[in-house]
Amino acid sequence: MPRNAIIVLLILTGSLFAKAKSSFLPKTFEANFVKEEKAILSGKTLKVEGQIFYKYPSRIRLEEQGNEKSVFVSNPFKTFYYKPPVFEGVPGELTVNKSNSYPLTRFLDSLRNGLESNDLYKVKKKKELIDFTFTKKGINELKIAKAQIGFTNKIDFHHVKYVEIVLDNDKKVRFVLDHVKVGGKLKEGLFDFKAPKGTRVSQ
């Protein structure tokens, strides 16, 4: 084989390998979830159902249902946390922050680099489980100490069963996912938030 052809082949192979390595996290996904979070005072595990929407980079929307109904939206510029009115005639409440510091979004973004150890975390793979132990740099940047992803069948994003993160203050949150849809086009304006009329806004 001519030398030039070998060089081209090596470049293409490297490109494909890099793409395969970083292809675990899709550019977009949506799913139903059950959020499991342990209450600090009672120690009980609280469960909330909802929907999650994600788009790389750094865009996420969590719509929680039930008694604690809320909408959380985060993009590279702002975060929005909205609580609708509990009673008629009482205004809903919206909190807007300029910075994007939501740990789950940062963790998902980091997975675009592939499921390999790096300067943010060390990876330990099991049959249907991946453990992430964060380095000092990772803890400082993402505010996460540990994370875990469980799978129903094989290590592929289509088969994600849950995503769990343990924050640097030991708070643990688990998102159990169901009906995961990968790579679809998400609704325009999903990662911004316009407050309903009469909403009490704080910044």
PLY file of the C-alpha trace (Angstrom):
ply
format ascii 1.0
element vertex 203
property float x
property float y
property float z
element edge 202
property int vertex1
property int vertex2
end_header
0.00 0.00 0.00
1.40 3.48 -0.89
2.68 5.52 2.03
0.17 8.35 1.42
-2.72 5.88 1.51
-1.48 4.46 4.84
-1.29 7.95 6.34
-4.86 8.75 5.19
-6.08 5.41 6.59
-4.46 6.11 9.96
-6.02 9.58 10.11
-9.47 8.23 9.27
-9.12 5.42 11.81
-8.10 7.90 14.50
-11.04 10.12 13.65
-13.51 7.24 13.86
-12.00 6.07 17.14
-12.30 9.55 18.66
-15.90 9.82 17.48
-16.76 6.40 18.92
-15.07 7.27 22.20
-17.09 10.45 22.65
-20.41 9.19 21.29
-21.87 7.84 24.57
-23.83 11.00 25.34
-26.22 12.06 22.56
-26.54 15.70 21.57
-30.14 15.66 22.80
-32.34 13.36 24.84
-35.59 13.38 26.77
-37.05 10.96 29.31
-39.50 10.47 32.13
-37.86 10.33 35.54
-38.38 9.60 39.19
-36.09 11.76 41.32
-35.04 10.12 44.57
-33.56 12.47 47.16
-32.96 11.89 50.86
-34.39 14.57 53.16
-31.75 16.08 55.43
-33.98 16.40 58.53
-36.12 13.23 58.40
-33.70 10.97 56.53
-36.61 9.75 54.39
-36.21 9.28 50.64
-38.46 11.68 48.79
-39.64 10.74 45.30
-40.84 13.13 42.61
-41.90 12.24 39.07
-41.34 14.39 36.02
-39.72 14.85 32.63
-36.16 15.76 31.69
-34.95 17.39 28.47
-31.26 17.87 27.67
-29.30 19.46 24.85
-25.54 19.75 24.60
-23.97 22.01 25.69
-25.31 23.00 29.09
-29.05 23.04 28.42
-31.47 21.17 30.64
-35.14 21.35 31.62
-36.72 19.48 34.52
-40.50 19.49 34.87
-41.54 18.02 38.21
-45.12 16.90 38.79
-47.28 16.20 41.84
-47.62 18.25 45.03
-44.19 19.83 44.52
-44.82 20.84 40.91
-42.03 23.01 39.48
-40.00 23.82 36.36
-36.23 24.18 36.37
-34.47 25.46 33.24
-30.74 26.00 32.79
-28.81 27.25 29.76
-25.27 28.65 29.37
-26.47 32.11 30.41
-29.24 31.79 33.01
-31.08 29.41 35.29
-34.82 29.61 36.02
-36.71 27.96 38.87
-40.49 28.33 38.71
-43.10 27.29 41.28
-46.67 27.68 39.98
-49.45 29.07 42.22
-50.64 26.69 44.92
-54.02 28.41 45.22
-56.04 30.53 42.82
-55.26 34.21 43.20
-51.81 33.56 44.67
-48.90 34.45 42.32
-46.39 31.89 41.15
-42.74 32.44 41.98
-39.77 32.55 39.61
-36.12 32.77 40.63
-33.65 33.79 37.91
-29.87 33.51 38.24
-27.27 34.60 35.71
-24.80 31.79 36.27
-25.08 28.18 35.11
-24.00 26.05 38.02
-26.34 23.04 37.99
-24.19 19.97 38.76
-26.25 17.46 36.74
-25.86 19.56 33.57
-22.11 19.88 34.09
-21.80 16.13 34.66
-23.77 15.30 31.50
-21.66 17.77 29.50
-18.47 16.08 30.72
-19.66 12.72 29.35
-19.22 14.02 25.80
-15.51 13.27 26.32
-16.31 9.56 26.56
-16.47 7.07 29.41
-12.77 7.16 30.21
-10.80 8.49 33.17
-9.66 12.09 32.72
-8.60 15.09 34.77
-12.14 15.51 36.17
-12.88 11.95 37.33
-11.69 8.35 37.45
-13.90 5.72 35.84
-14.52 2.18 37.03
-16.65 0.02 34.72
-18.62 -3.05 35.75
-21.01 -5.20 33.74
-24.02 -2.87 33.89
-22.64 -0.10 36.05
-20.15 2.78 35.85
-18.71 4.51 38.91
-17.16 7.99 38.70
-14.85 9.25 41.44
-14.06 12.91 40.99
-10.60 14.41 41.28
-9.86 17.58 43.23
-10.24 19.55 40.00
-13.54 17.81 39.21
-14.93 18.51 42.68
-13.96 22.17 42.42
-15.43 22.64 38.94
-18.55 20.44 39.08
-19.26 20.38 42.85
-19.67 16.60 42.59
-17.72 14.04 44.65
-19.04 10.82 43.09
-21.48 9.68 40.43
-22.89 6.43 39.12
-24.76 5.38 35.97
-26.71 2.12 35.92
-27.91 0.31 32.80
-30.73 -2.16 32.14
-28.84 -4.27 29.61
-25.60 -2.91 28.18
-23.46 0.22 28.45
-25.28 2.39 25.94
-27.24 5.58 26.53
-30.41 3.98 25.14
-30.20 1.55 28.07
-29.57 4.03 30.91
-31.59 3.02 33.98
-30.51 5.74 36.38
-28.04 8.58 36.91
-26.92 9.28 40.47
-24.73 12.11 41.71
-23.28 12.75 45.16
-22.50 16.42 45.67
-19.46 17.77 47.48
-21.68 18.29 50.57
-22.64 14.55 50.52
-26.16 15.23 49.24
-27.24 12.34 46.99
-29.74 12.65 44.14
-30.78 9.82 41.83
-32.75 10.17 38.58
-34.37 6.88 37.55
-35.09 7.21 33.82
-37.80 5.63 31.68
-38.91 6.02 28.04
-35.58 7.52 27.03
-35.70 9.16 23.57
-32.29 9.89 22.06
-31.28 12.39 19.40
-34.64 13.89 18.52
-35.32 17.54 17.73
-36.52 19.35 20.84
-39.16 22.07 20.94
-38.01 25.64 20.22
-37.65 27.75 23.36
-37.53 24.74 25.67
-34.38 25.99 27.40
-35.63 29.49 28.10
-38.49 30.49 30.39
-41.13 33.18 30.13
-42.92 33.86 33.38
-46.75 33.73 33.29
-48.48 37.04 33.90
-48.58 37.99 37.57
-45.58 35.85 38.57
-43.43 37.15 41.40
-39.86 37.30 40.01
-36.66 37.46 42.07
-33.07 37.62 40.84
0 1
1 2
2 3
3 4
4 5
5 6
6 7
7 8
8 9
9 10
10 11
11 12
12 13
13 14
14 15
15 16
16 17
17 18
18 19
19 20
20 21
21 22
22 23
23 24
24 25
25 26
26 27
27 28
28 29
29 30
30 31
31 32
32 33
33 34
34 35
35 36
36 37
37 38
38 39
39 40
40 41
41 42
42 43
43 44
44 45
45 46
46 47
47 48
48 49
49 50
50 51
51 52
52 53
53 54
54 55
55 56
56 57
57 58
58 59
59 60
60 61
61 62
62 63
63 64
64 65
65 66
66 67
67 68
68 69
69 70
70 71
71 72
72 73
73 74
74 75
75 76
76 77
77 78
78 79
79 80
80 81
81 82
82 83
83 84
84 85
85 86
86 87
87 88
88 89
89 90
90 91
91 92
92 93
93 94
94 95
95 96
96 97
97 98
98 99
99 100
100 101
101 102
102 103
103 104
104 105
105 106
106 107
107 108
108 109
109 110
110 111
111 112
112 113
113 114
114 115
115 116
116 117
117 118
118 119
119 120
120 121
121 122
122 123
123 124
124 125
125 126
126 127
127 128
128 129
129 130
130 131
131 132
132 133
133 134
134 135
135 136
136 137
137 138
138 139
139 140
140 141
141 142
142 143
143 144
144 145
145 146
146 147
147 148
148 149
149 150
150 151
151 152
152 153
153 154
154 155
155 156
156 157
157 158
158 159
159 160
160 161
161 162
162 163
163 164
164 165
165 166
166 167
167 168
168 169
169 170
170 171
171 172
172 173
173 174
174 175
175 176
176 177
177 178
178 179
179 180
180 181
181 182
182 183
183 184
184 185
185 186
186 187
187 188
188 189
189 190
190 191
191 192
192 193
193 194
194 195
195 196
196 197
197 198
198 199
199 200
200 201
201 202
